[in-house]
């Protein structure tokens, strides 16, 4: 089956290609270029619209129904930052056999201290969002000597990367046990020896410094405890850039939870952290740090799919990114940093994960909400 999408402006994941044709054959992009690709079985009129690679959310937490919800908004891949083993196996099977849900990569079980984040959330949500049958006791780390065995167990579970929690509860206004600097360094070394990337959950400047000392590859959040005009943010951003570490933005998360929240178990930040997060994001952008668009989508807020659209609006508004930079952060930049070499761009031989919207998101990312069509592995989704 060959499909030609013609007359649309094409953003290929890195650059604006202008108005041209894209031909899809089965699950792959077959050709890009006006008049390219020969005959087609299906012709899609893209005039007035823009064709982009399927969006990739670089920080989510999957739950039943979320993969279908994300795909409706053109998010064709999610990077899941923590999922218990039983539900993760269920979500992986779903994504492998069906094209009406988004694909995912996952850290699986994260490295945390006994009683550390997010064990308090697991306890609070069991029986509501979490099915008691899915909740299992998770491995924790107290001693650096445990690191190799912990990493081996994650590989056996099928984790695509390792996530380490370095969070003492400061931003949540609580007191939580946290992985020690020595354990974080040992976990990072063991993961790198095994060929895994390492992402750290760290949301204060001091926690970020511990993660950087450990040698992690990426940060799952910006920090949120330093005032926007504090020179410390600029200095820390420069260090992040020197070490080649990427940062997932998650402004939508801080926007969603900044302020009073009726459910303390939701781990909400105290007022003012959104402004601090924006300041950190601006410092990181000015320093030239690789930014990946991510939401920390949950069963509550931000929402899967719609939350990434909101994230890009925040990045181009408060965050100061150009629209094209924000689109790169939600497509090719995520694919590059997580080793997804088959997606994140529109080019012959890559997966036909595509999003067609009415309007020009390279000028105004809010038009991403005007979804015309979504393809996952070349299969056009019903609207």
Secondary structure as the mmCIF struct_conf table of DSSP 4:
data_model
#
loop_
_struct_conf.conf_type_id
_struct_conf.id
_struct_conf.beg_label_comp_id
_struct_conf.beg_label_asym_id
_struct_conf.beg_label_seq_id
_struct_conf.end_label_comp_id
_struct_conf.end_label_asym_id
_struct_conf.end_label_seq_id
STRN STRN1 UNK A 2 UNK A 11
BEND BEND1 UNK A 13 UNK A 15
STRN STRN2 UNK A 16 UNK A 25
TURN_TY1_P TURN_TY1_P1 UNK A 26 UNK A 27
STRN STRN3 UNK A 28 UNK A 32
BEND BEND2 UNK A 33 UNK A 33
TURN_TY1_P TURN_TY1_P2 UNK A 34 UNK A 37
BEND BEND3 UNK A 38 UNK A 38
BEND BEND4 UNK A 41 UNK A 41
STRN STRN4 UNK A 42 UNK A 45
TURN_TY1_P TURN_TY1_P3 UNK A 47 UNK A 48
STRN STRN5 UNK A 49 UNK A 53
HELX_LH_PP_P HELX_LH_PP_P1 UNK A 54 UNK A 54
STRN STRN6 UNK A 55 UNK A 60
TURN_TY1_P TURN_TY1_P4 UNK A 64 UNK A 65
HELX_RH_AL_P HELX_RH_AL_P1 UNK A 66 UNK A 72
TURN_TY1_P TURN_TY1_P5 UNK A 73 UNK A 74
STRN STRN7 UNK A 75 UNK A 80
BEND BEND5 UNK A 81 UNK A 81
HELX_RH_AL_P HELX_RH_AL_P2 UNK A 85 UNK A 97
BEND BEND6 UNK A 99 UNK A 101
STRN STRN8 UNK A 103 UNK A 106
BEND BEND7 UNK A 109 UNK A 109
STRN STRN9 UNK A 111 UNK A 111
TURN_TY1_P TURN_TY1_P6 UNK A 114 UNK A 115
TURN_TY1_P TURN_TY1_P7 UNK A 117 UNK A 118
HELX_RH_AL_P HELX_RH_AL_P3 UNK A 119 UNK A 125
STRN STRN10 UNK A 126 UNK A 126
TURN_TY1_P TURN_TY1_P8 UNK A 127 UNK A 129
STRN STRN11 UNK A 130 UNK A 130
HELX_RH_3T_P HELX_RH_3T_P1 UNK A 132 UNK A 134
HELX_LH_PP_P HELX_LH_PP_P2 UNK A 137 UNK A 139
BEND BEND8 UNK A 143 UNK A 143
HELX_RH_3T_P HELX_RH_3T_P2 UNK A 144 UNK A 146
HELX_RH_AL_P HELX_RH_AL_P4 UNK A 147 UNK A 157
TURN_TY1_P TURN_TY1_P9 UNK A 158 UNK A 158
BEND BEND9 UNK A 160 UNK A 161
STRN STRN12 UNK A 162 UNK A 165
BEND BEND10 UNK A 169 UNK A 169
TURN_TY1_P TURN_TY1_P10 UNK A 170 UNK A 173
BEND BEND11 UNK A 174 UNK A 174
HELX_RH_AL_P HELX_RH_AL_P5 UNK A 181 UNK A 193
TURN_TY1_P TURN_TY1_P11 UNK A 194 UNK A 195
STRN STRN13 UNK A 198 UNK A 201
BEND BEND12 UNK A 204 UNK A 204
HELX_RH_AL_P HELX_RH_AL_P6 UNK A 205 UNK A 214
TURN_TY1_P TURN_TY1_P12 UNK A 215 UNK A 215
BEND BEND13 UNK A 217 UNK A 217
STRN STRN14 UNK A 218 UNK A 219
BEND BEND14 UNK A 220 UNK A 221
BEND BEND15 UNK A 225 UNK A 226
TURN_TY1_P TURN_TY1_P13 UNK A 228 UNK A 229
HELX_RH_AL_P HELX_RH_AL_P7 UNK A 231 UNK A 242
TURN_TY1_P TURN_TY1_P14 UNK A 243 UNK A 244
STRN STRN15 UNK A 246 UNK A 248
HELX_RH_AL_P HELX_RH_AL_P8 UNK A 251 UNK A 257
BEND BEND16 UNK A 258 UNK A 259
BEND BEND17 UNK A 262 UNK A 262
HELX_RH_3T_P HELX_RH_3T_P3 UNK A 264 UNK A 266
HELX_LH_PP_P HELX_LH_PP_P3 UNK A 268 UNK A 270
TURN_TY1_P TURN_TY1_P15 UNK A 271 UNK A 272
HELX_RH_AL_P HELX_RH_AL_P9 UNK A 273 UNK A 287
TURN_TY1_P TURN_TY1_P16 UNK A 288 UNK A 288
STRN STRN16 UNK A 291 UNK A 292
STRN STRN17 UNK A 297 UNK A 297
BEND BEND18 UNK A 299 UNK A 302
HELX_LH_PP_P HELX_LH_PP_P4 UNK A 303 UNK A 303
TURN_TY1_P TURN_TY1_P17 UNK A 304 UNK A 305
HELX_RH_AL_P HELX_RH_AL_P10 UNK A 306 UNK A 316
TURN_TY1_P TURN_TY1_P18 UNK A 317 UNK A 319
HELX_RH_AL_P HELX_RH_AL_P11 UNK A 323 UNK A 329
TURN_TY1_P TURN_TY1_P19 UNK A 330 UNK A 331
HELX_RH_AL_P HELX_RH_AL_P12 UNK A 332 UNK A 337
TURN_TY1_P TURN_TY1_P20 UNK A 338 UNK A 339
TURN_TY1_P TURN_TY1_P21 UNK A 341 UNK A 342
BEND BEND19 UNK A 343 UNK A 345
TURN_TY1_P TURN_TY1_P22 UNK A 348 UNK A 349
BEND BEND20 UNK A 350 UNK A 350
STRN STRN18 UNK A 351 UNK A 351
STRN STRN19 UNK A 354 UNK A 358
BEND BEND21 UNK A 359 UNK A 359
TURN_TY1_P TURN_TY1_P23 UNK A 361 UNK A 363
HELX_RH_3T_P HELX_RH_3T_P4 UNK A 365 UNK A 369
BEND BEND22 UNK A 370 UNK A 370
STRN STRN20 UNK A 371 UNK A 376
TURN_TY1_P TURN_TY1_P24 UNK A 377 UNK A 378
STRN STRN21 UNK A 379 UNK A 380
HELX_LH_PP_P HELX_LH_PP_P5 UNK A 381 UNK A 382
#
